[in-house]
Amino acid sequence: QVQLVESGGGLVQAGGSLRLSCAASGSIFRINYMGWYRQAPGKQRELVADITSGGSTNYADSVKGRFTISRDGAKNTLYLQMNSLKAEDTDVYYCNCNAVSPREWFKAMTYWGQGTQVTVSS
């Protein structure tokens, strides 16, 4: 089993910055993929940014040029640096991880964090 714990959310004014962190722990053999998603009430969860084990990154068009995703492989930690925040960035942000665990017969599994609230005031 793999656990994901997000931190760094909070309340900021438009134009400000936040840095989200997601720490993966548990019986981890290998992490294949990590990503950040967000979801507003009544809307579907959407991809914000993700990164593969090889370092390839992908961003939603709405955050390109403002957000940067990165990963510390040694610490199994994912980051999302959010700059030039807008009111429309207000959402619950979720960390997602695809990982291999010996507790699951070394099968790749997908895990979700509990979510962290980001609120941008205008």
N, C-alpha and C positions, 0 to 999 in steps of 0.2 A: 504494500500500500504506500502511496505517495500523498503527502500533504502539501498544500500550497497556502502560504500566508501572505496576504498583501498588506502593504503599509504605504503611507505617504499621502493619502487622500486628505482633503480638507476644503476649506473655503478660501477662495482668492478672488481678487478683483480682475475684471477684464484687462488683458495685457500682461498679467502676471504669469508666474511659472510654478510648476509643481514637479516633483520627481517621485514617481511610484516605484515601489520595489515589490518583488515577489520572490520569496524564499521557498525553495522546494526541499523537503526533507522526507525521511523515511527510508525504506529499502529501495534505493535507486541503483540500478545497474547502468543505465544509459538514458540520457534525455535526447530525444530525436527532434523535438520542436517545442517552442514556447511562444506564446502570443498574448496580446492584450485585446480584450473585447470590451464593449460597453453596451449598456442597455438602459433605456429610459422607460418609465412606466407606460404600459400600453403599447410598447414598440418591441420589435424583434431585436435580439442581440446581434450586434454587428462587429466585424473585425476592425480594429484600430490599427494594429501593426503586429507583425510576427517575425520570427527569426528561426532559421533552421540550425541544426548542429554545425553545419558548414559555414554559417555566418551570413547566408543570404537573407535579405530583409525585404519586407513588403509593407506598404502603407496604404491606408484608405486615402482617396483623393482629398478628402476634407481636412486631413492633418498633414499632408506632405509639406515639407518646409518648416513646420512648426514643432513636430514631435520627432523624437529619436529613440529607437529601441536598441537596447544593448543587452549583453549577457555576460556574466562572469561564470565561466564553466567550472572553475575550481570551487566556487561557493554555491553552485547550482542556484544562482540568483538572477532574476530578470529585472530589467529596469525600463522605465519609460520616462524620458525627460520631456516635459510638456512646456513649451514656451508660447508666448503670444496667445494666451488662452482667451477663448471667446465664450459668451454666455451659452452658445449652442453646444459647447463641450461638456456642459453639465450632464452627468450621468453616473450610474454605478459602473465602475470599471472592474473587470474580472480577469484574472490570470488563468491562462490555459496551458496545459503541458501534456505532451505525448511522451511517455516514458516506458522503459522496460524495467520491471521489478521481478526479483526472484520469488517474491510472494505470489506472483501471478503466473508462475511457470514460464517466466521470461517472455511473456506475450506483451506486445505494445498496447498500452492502455492510455486513455485520455482522462485527465483530471482537471477539476476546476477549483479555484479558490472561492472564498466566501464573498468576495466583492468589497470594494472600498469606494466610498462616496466622494465624488469630485463635484464641487459646486462653484460656479463662476458667476459672480455678481456683475451686473452692468450698471 
